[in-house]
Amino acid sequence: MTANVTPFPFPPDRAAADPQAAARPDPLGDLVGDPVGDPLGDPLAALAGGGVIALITGVEGPHYRSPGTFMAFPAQGGSVGQLSSGCIEADLAIHAAQVAHDGRTRRLRYGAGSPFIDLVLPCGGGLDVALTPVGPAPIARALAARAARQDFTLGIDLDSGAVVPGGPGFQLRLKPATRFMVWGAGVEAVRFAALARAAGYPAQLTTHDEATADAARAQGLSPLRDATPASGAAPLDADPWTAVTLFYHDHDREPPVLARALASPAFYVGAQGSLRSHRARVQALREMGVADADIARLRGPIGLIPSARDPQVLAVSVLAEILSEAER
């Protein structure tokens, strides 16, 4: 299957063969001059109009990225994302222009075992990269699945270049991003929600405290008002890629929220406080009729750093613990 991709106007490697080449605009001129492109952008969204996807298919030895990491060379030009720390992106741009021009997949090797002896990976490893054209249709389905927070897979045939949702070939799994539902009052709740958001994760803070809400707004957050009833509320609207964290000093507010969180498929549920506080909340949940199997999912004390008392340290500690759990 040949994807419907608009080619770049002119591939750089054919310039010498065309006497009018010098008069034509170089579609990758800006990119090659600035190989960084947009490394922090969204490569999936960038391919909404079609283009070329550059995908890590194998790693040998040390490297910064894992198989399945991809970047985009949109049909309109430029690049979004990164596969290295700038070591190979300019070269990938040249190959991407060729792929867009002829519609044929290219499989490249960088670093150890590569024919490109002038492109050295400082990490010392080897990197296999495939570049293939992709049309708007499969990307539209992938974007719709992401908006609905659904697990989605694109099958990429590295020989034919076919890109088919759920199809054969290299399995590019597009999981929903880890999402943070934060409940609480005080600086700890605000610091944690702001840190998660700054790290690029969707984070929503819910609080009953107006001072906390004001502080959150000052950090660029949009807090929700806590209207959790004492009992009988439905499970939280959390999915298997959601972490629920509570930062309360008034621990009496915790059980109703925790009961809702533990009734949801959230992969992580935890609450700030000492081991003594954790035991008290466990007892309160039992008295509410929460099953022991659900209570066993509750984390506490939370964070990788024991007894963290500084709000910033606590935020980093808890975020690291949750992301470590998310990778399992």
C-alpha positions as CSV (number, residue, x, y, z in Angstrom):
1,M,0.0,0.0,0.0
2,T,1.3,3.4,-0.9
3,A,0.3,6.1,1.5
4,N,-1.2,9.3,0.1
5,V,1.6,11.7,1.0
6,T,2.3,15.1,-0.6
7,P,6.0,15.0,-1.6
8,F,8.4,17.7,-0.8
9,P,8.8,19.9,-3.8
10,F,12.4,18.8,-4.4
11,P,14.6,16.2,-2.8
12,P,18.1,17.6,-2.0
13,D,20.0,14.6,-3.4
14,R,18.8,15.2,-6.9
15,A,19.8,18.9,-7.1
16,A,23.0,18.1,-9.0
17,A,21.1,16.3,-11.7
18,D,18.8,19.2,-12.5
19,P,20.3,22.4,-14.0
20,Q,17.4,24.5,-12.6
21,A,17.9,23.2,-9.1
22,A,19.6,26.3,-7.8
23,A,16.6,28.3,-8.7
24,R,14.2,26.2,-6.8
25,P,13.4,26.7,-3.1
26,D,15.0,24.1,-0.8
27,P,12.1,22.7,1.2
28,L,14.4,21.5,4.0
29,G,16.7,24.5,3.9
30,D,15.6,25.8,7.3
31,L,15.6,22.4,8.8
32,V,19.1,21.4,7.8
33,G,20.3,24.7,9.0
34,D,18.6,24.1,12.3
35,P,18.5,20.3,12.7
36,V,16.8,20.6,16.1
37,G,13.4,21.4,14.5
38,D,10.7,21.3,17.1
39,P,11.9,18.6,19.5
40,L,9.2,19.3,22.1
41,G,6.3,19.3,19.7
42,D,3.7,16.6,19.2
43,P,4.8,14.3,16.3
44,L,1.5,12.5,16.0
45,A,-0.5,15.7,15.6
46,A,2.1,17.0,13.2
47,L,1.3,14.1,10.8
48,A,-2.4,14.9,10.7
49,G,-1.9,16.1,7.1
50,G,0.4,13.2,6.2
51,G,4.1,13.2,5.9
52,V,7.0,10.8,6.8
53,I,7.3,9.1,10.1
54,A,10.8,8.2,11.4
55,L,10.6,5.4,13.9
56,I,13.2,3.7,16.1
57,T,12.8,-0.1,15.4
58,G,15.8,-1.4,17.3
59,V,18.4,-0.3,19.8
60,E,21.8,-2.0,20.5
61,G,23.6,-1.0,23.7
62,P,23.0,2.3,25.4
63,H,20.7,5.0,23.9
64,Y,18.4,7.8,25.1
65,R,15.3,6.5,23.4
66,S,13.4,3.2,23.2
67,P,12.0,1.3,20.2
68,G,8.7,2.8,19.3
69,T,9.9,6.4,19.7
70,F,9.1,8.4,16.6
71,M,9.4,11.8,15.1
72,A,7.5,13.4,12.2
73,F,8.5,15.1,9.0
74,P,5.1,16.7,8.0
75,A,4.2,17.1,4.4
76,Q,4.3,20.8,4.8
77,G,7.9,20.7,5.8
78,G,10.0,20.9,9.0
79,S,10.3,18.3,11.7
80,V,8.7,17.6,15.1
81,G,10.2,15.4,17.8
82,Q,13.6,13.9,18.1
83,L,15.2,10.4,18.0
84,S,18.6,11.5,19.4
85,S,20.0,14.6,21.0
86,G,20.6,16.2,17.6
87,C,23.1,13.6,16.4
88,I,21.1,12.2,13.4
89,E,18.2,14.6,12.9
90,A,19.7,16.5,10.0
91,D,20.6,13.3,8.2
92,L,17.1,12.0,8.8
93,A,15.7,15.1,7.2
94,I,17.5,14.4,4.0
95,H,16.3,10.8,4.0
96,A,12.7,11.9,4.8
97,A,12.7,14.2,1.8
98,Q,13.7,11.2,-0.4
99,V,11.0,9.0,1.2
100,A,8.4,11.7,0.6
101,H,9.5,12.0,-3.0
102,D,9.5,8.4,-4.0
103,G,7.1,6.9,-1.5
104,R,9.5,4.1,-0.5
105,T,10.4,3.1,3.0
106,R,14.0,3.4,4.1
107,R,15.7,1.5,6.9
108,L,18.8,3.0,8.3
109,R,21.4,2.1,10.9
110,Y,23.3,4.6,13.0
111,G,26.1,4.2,15.4
112,A,27.6,0.8,16.0
113,G,27.6,-1.2,12.7
114,S,26.5,1.7,10.6
115,P,27.9,2.6,7.2
116,F,27.6,6.3,8.1
117,I,31.0,6.5,9.8
118,D,30.8,10.3,10.0
119,L,27.7,10.1,12.2
120,V,28.8,8.9,15.6
121,L,26.5,8.3,18.5
122,P,28.3,9.5,21.6
123,C,26.4,6.9,23.7
124,G,28.3,4.2,21.9
125,G,25.2,2.2,20.9
126,G,23.5,1.3,17.6
127,L,20.2,2.6,16.4
128,D,17.9,1.2,13.7
129,V,15.5,3.7,12.2
130,A,12.8,3.2,9.6
131,L,11.3,6.1,7.6
132,T,8.0,5.5,5.8
133,P,5.3,7.7,4.3
134,V,2.0,7.9,6.1
135,G,-1.3,9.4,4.9
136,P,-3.8,11.3,7.0
137,A,-6.3,8.5,7.5
138,P,-4.5,6.2,10.0
139,I,-3.2,9.3,11.8
140,A,-6.8,10.6,12.1
141,R,-7.8,7.3,13.8
142,A,-4.8,7.4,16.1
143,L,-5.6,11.0,17.1
144,A,-9.2,10.1,17.7
145,A,-8.2,7.2,19.9
146,R,-5.8,9.5,21.9
147,A,-8.6,12.1,22.4
148,A,-10.8,9.3,23.8
149,R,-7.9,8.0,26.0
150,Q,-7.9,4.6,24.3
151,D,-5.0,2.3,23.8
152,F,-4.2,2.2,20.1
153,T,-1.7,0.4,17.8
154,L,-0.5,1.2,14.3
155,G,1.0,-1.7,12.4
156,I,3.8,-0.5,10.2
157,D,5.0,-2.9,7.5
158,L,8.7,-2.0,7.2
159,D,8.9,-3.7,3.8
160,S,5.9,-2.3,2.0
161,G,5.5,0.8,4.0
162,A,1.8,0.1,4.8
163,V,0.6,1.9,7.9
164,V,-2.6,0.2,9.1
165,P,-4.4,0.6,12.5
166,G,-4.1,-2.9,14.1
167,G,-2.3,-4.2,11.1
168,P,0.8,-6.4,10.7
169,G,4.4,-5.3,11.0
170,F,6.2,-3.2,13.6
171,Q,3.6,-2.5,16.4
172,L,3.7,1.1,17.3
173,R,1.7,1.3,20.5
174,L,0.2,4.7,21.3
175,K,-0.9,4.5,25.0
176,P,-2.8,7.4,26.6
177,A,-0.5,9.8,28.5
178,T,-0.3,9.3,32.3
179,R,-2.9,11.6,33.8
180,F,-2.9,13.0,37.3
181,M,-6.0,13.6,39.3
182,V,-4.9,15.6,42.4
183,W,-7.1,16.3,45.4
184,G,-6.3,18.3,48.5
185,A,-5.5,21.7,50.1
186,G,-2.4,23.6,50.7
187,V,0.9,24.2,49.0
188,E,1.7,20.4,48.6
189,A,-1.3,19.9,46.4
190,V,-0.5,22.9,44.3
191,R,3.2,22.1,43.9
192,F,2.5,18.6,42.8
193,A,-0.2,19.5,40.3
194,A,2.0,22.3,38.9
195,L,5.0,20.0,38.6
196,A,3.1,17.3,36.8
197,R,1.7,19.8,34.4
198,A,5.2,21.4,33.8
199,A,6.6,17.9,33.0
200,G,4.0,17.7,30.2
201,Y,1.4,15.5,31.8
202,P,-2.3,16.3,32.0
203,A,-3.1,17.2,35.6
204,Q,-6.3,18.4,37.3
205,L,-6.4,19.8,40.9
206,T,-9.7,19.5,42.8
207,T,-9.9,21.4,46.1
208,H,-12.5,22.7,48.6
209,D,-10.2,25.5,49.8
210,E,-10.4,28.9,48.0
211,A,-6.9,29.9,49.0
212,T,-5.5,26.7,47.5
213,A,-7.6,27.4,44.3
214,D,-6.1,31.0,44.1
215,A,-2.6,29.6,44.5
216,A,-3.3,27.1,41.8
217,R,-4.5,29.7,39.4
218,A,-1.4,31.7,40.0
219,Q,0.6,28.7,38.8
220,G,-1.5,28.5,35.6
221,L,-3.8,25.7,36.8
222,S,-7.6,25.6,36.5
223,P,-8.7,24.0,39.8
224,L,-12.1,22.4,40.2
225,R,-14.3,22.8,43.2
226,D,-14.6,19.7,45.4
227,A,-18.2,18.6,45.7
228,T,-17.7,15.0,46.9
229,P,-20.5,13.8,49.1
230,A,-19.7,12.0,52.3
231,S,-20.9,8.7,50.8
232,G,-22.7,7.1,47.9
233,A,-20.7,8.9,45.1
234,A,-19.9,7.1,41.8
235,P,-16.3,6.0,41.1
236,L,-14.0,8.7,39.8
237,D,-13.8,9.1,36.1
238,A,-10.3,7.6,36.0
239,D,-8.9,5.1,33.5
240,P,-6.1,2.6,33.7
241,W,-3.6,5.4,32.8
242,T,-4.7,7.7,35.6
243,A,-3.0,8.3,39.0
244,V,-5.0,9.7,41.9
245,T,-3.1,11.5,44.6
246,L,-4.4,13.2,47.8
247,F,-2.6,16.0,49.7
248,Y,-4.7,16.8,52.7
249,H,-3.8,17.9,56.2
250,D,-7.4,17.3,57.3
251,H,-7.4,13.6,56.8
252,D,-11.2,13.4,57.5
253,R,-11.7,14.6,54.0
254,E,-9.9,11.6,52.5
255,P,-12.1,8.5,52.8
256,P,-15.0,9.6,50.5
257,V,-12.5,10.5,47.7
258,L,-10.4,7.5,48.3
259,A,-13.4,5.2,48.1
260,R,-14.3,6.6,44.7
261,A,-10.7,6.4,43.5
262,L,-10.3,2.7,44.7
263,A,-13.6,1.8,42.9
264,S,-12.1,3.1,39.6
265,P,-9.4,1.4,37.4
266,A,-6.8,4.1,38.2
267,F,-3.4,2.4,38.3
268,Y,-2.2,4.4,41.3
269,V,-4.1,5.7,44.3
270,G,-2.1,7.3,47.1
271,A,-2.4,9.9,49.9
272,Q,0.1,12.1,51.7
273,G,0.8,11.4,55.4
274,S,2.6,9.3,57.9
275,L,2.2,5.5,58.4
276,R,-0.1,6.3,61.3
277,S,-2.3,8.5,59.1
278,H,-2.3,5.7,56.5
279,R,-3.5,3.1,59.1
280,A,-6.3,5.5,60.2
281,R,-7.5,6.0,56.7
282,V,-7.4,2.2,56.0
283,Q,-9.7,1.7,59.1
284,A,-12.0,4.5,57.9
285,L,-12.3,2.8,54.5
286,R,-13.1,-0.5,56.1
287,E,-15.9,1.1,58.1
288,M,-17.3,2.5,54.9
289,G,-17.5,-1.0,53.5
290,V,-14.6,-0.8,51.0
291,A,-13.3,-4.3,50.2
292,D,-9.9,-5.3,51.5
293,A,-8.8,-6.1,47.9
294,D,-9.4,-2.5,47.0
295,I,-7.9,-1.1,50.1
296,A,-4.7,-3.1,49.4
297,R,-4.2,-0.9,46.3
298,L,-3.9,2.3,48.4
299,R,-0.4,3.7,48.7
300,G,0.9,5.4,51.8
301,P,3.1,6.9,52.8
302,I,3.8,8.1,49.2
303,G,7.0,9.1,47.4
304,L,10.4,7.6,46.9
305,I,12.1,9.9,49.4
306,P,11.2,8.8,53.0
307,S,9.6,11.5,55.2
308,A,10.0,14.3,52.7
309,R,8.8,17.5,54.4
310,D,9.6,20.1,51.8
311,P,6.7,20.6,49.4
312,Q,9.0,20.7,46.3
313,V,10.9,17.6,47.4
314,L,7.6,15.8,48.1
315,A,6.3,16.7,44.7
316,V,9.4,15.3,42.9
317,S,9.4,12.3,45.1
318,V,5.8,11.4,44.4
319,L,6.0,12.1,40.7
320,A,9.0,9.9,40.4
321,E,7.2,7.0,42.2
322,I,4.1,7.3,40.0
323,L,6.1,7.4,36.7
324,S,8.1,4.4,37.9
325,E,4.9,2.5,38.5
326,A,3.5,3.7,35.1
327,E,6.4,2.1,33.3
328,R,5.8,-1.4,34.7
